[in-house]
């Protein structure tokens, strides 16, 4: 077991040197998975197939995992065979996956829980199984500890939600249970710099409660009493971002599943737990992203509904979302700066390059075609980097791409960016 956990939490393989400072894009088109070195590399199709989803680079950048009609697969970035990992989907649950931090090991979620596969044997044999566990998982920065949530039954048939930590210093020990609570799911978020773990609590294991946002909590990594951080967010991976020095959490604060209203960028000082707002109530701001130097935030925003009753959906919501633009702002204060202004596009999901000189973002036009664009950090020289991108509309074949889930679009289901 010690060797197996060492593979899970500590293995590394040869890493690629970055071909240029702007890294490599992986993105989906209708005919497969493509890769391209930025800014001017030639696009290359890595996997020829339709209906792929969620490409993700491993921590080293050597491998790409993706979903292929309910099956998790892994392909080398230089091409070649795509390996099937795990058992594939069932009627009750679609699979999920996540790369372990600092290694090329893969966590695969299915009906039974989480299973970990290692790159050393081409992901053919499980390294370890965690029954009842689920994604997301959080990893300690610079370390190898992993936090995950799981579910166990009780004698009274009540679902018990737990928050658990795998400790790399005790590889033969079972996971440390940090929280165990009847009828409440525990959803890990991130490690804080002062030895705490951030997580959400989901009452009654309710998908409806989660869709409207959950309250954030913190608990010591060694266990103890959990405490509220006084902020509610939607439970998406781009709802929050930890600063490069890991002392500040930027969040799109605000409950309610409507993604076009009631969201403000807020800064949570993790050591002191003080909360301050960066954006005003008159705008709805989402998808915060830190510059590499930790001095600026990029985000997407548009005006909020003008009336207190808001906009329920339909054309009103579409008009608001179509006004989204990319903005940047110094976290120390000052006025925000619009970095995009083309009225023909809806702009979302900004991401900084590793050198802090460029921003990659998603654009949707009036015909609902989605493309990736790259621009200078001041909004200069915008140019299309990839697209149109493909996204599987799902079993219902929904055509309203602009709406997503109450206005939220999982842009990362269509691309990933390895920045080294």
Secondary structure as GFF3:
##gff-version 3
##sequence-region A 1 420
A	DSSP	alpha_helix	2	10	.	.	.	ID=ss1
A	DSSP	beta_strand	24	29	.	.	.	ID=ss2
A	DSSP	beta_strand	32	37	.	.	.	ID=ss3
A	DSSP	beta_strand	44	48	.	.	.	ID=ss4
A	DSSP	beta_strand	52	57	.	.	.	ID=ss5
A	DSSP	beta_strand	63	68	.	.	.	ID=ss6
A	DSSP	beta_strand	71	76	.	.	.	ID=ss7
A	DSSP	beta_strand	82	85	.	.	.	ID=ss8
A	DSSP	beta_strand	96	99	.	.	.	ID=ss9
A	DSSP	beta_strand	106	110	.	.	.	ID=ss10
A	DSSP	beta_strand	113	117	.	.	.	ID=ss11
A	DSSP	three_ten_helix	119	121	.	.	.	ID=ss12
A	DSSP	beta_strand	126	131	.	.	.	ID=ss13
A	DSSP	beta_strand	133	139	.	.	.	ID=ss14
A	DSSP	beta_strand	146	153	.	.	.	ID=ss15
A	DSSP	beta_strand	159	166	.	.	.	ID=ss16
A	DSSP	beta_strand	176	182	.	.	.	ID=ss17
A	DSSP	beta_strand	184	191	.	.	.	ID=ss18
A	DSSP	beta_strand	196	203	.	.	.	ID=ss19
A	DSSP	alpha_helix	207	211	.	.	.	ID=ss20
A	DSSP	beta_strand	214	220	.	.	.	ID=ss21
A	DSSP	beta_strand	227	233	.	.	.	ID=ss22
A	DSSP	beta_strand	240	242	.	.	.	ID=ss23
A	DSSP	beta_strand	248	253	.	.	.	ID=ss24
A	DSSP	beta_strand	264	269	.	.	.	ID=ss25
A	DSSP	beta_strand	275	277	.	.	.	ID=ss26
A	DSSP	beta_strand	283	290	.	.	.	ID=ss27
A	DSSP	beta_strand	296	303	.	.	.	ID=ss28
A	DSSP	alpha_helix	314	322	.	.	.	ID=ss29
A	DSSP	beta_strand	325	330	.	.	.	ID=ss30
A	DSSP	beta_strand	337	338	.	.	.	ID=ss31
A	DSSP	beta_strand	345	352	.	.	.	ID=ss32
A	DSSP	beta_strand	358	365	.	.	.	ID=ss33
A	DSSP	beta_strand	370	376	.	.	.	ID=ss34
A	DSSP	beta_strand	383	387	.	.	.	ID=ss35
A	DSSP	three_ten_helix	411	413	.	.	.	ID=ss36
A	DSSP	beta_strand	415	418	.	.	.	ID=ss37
###
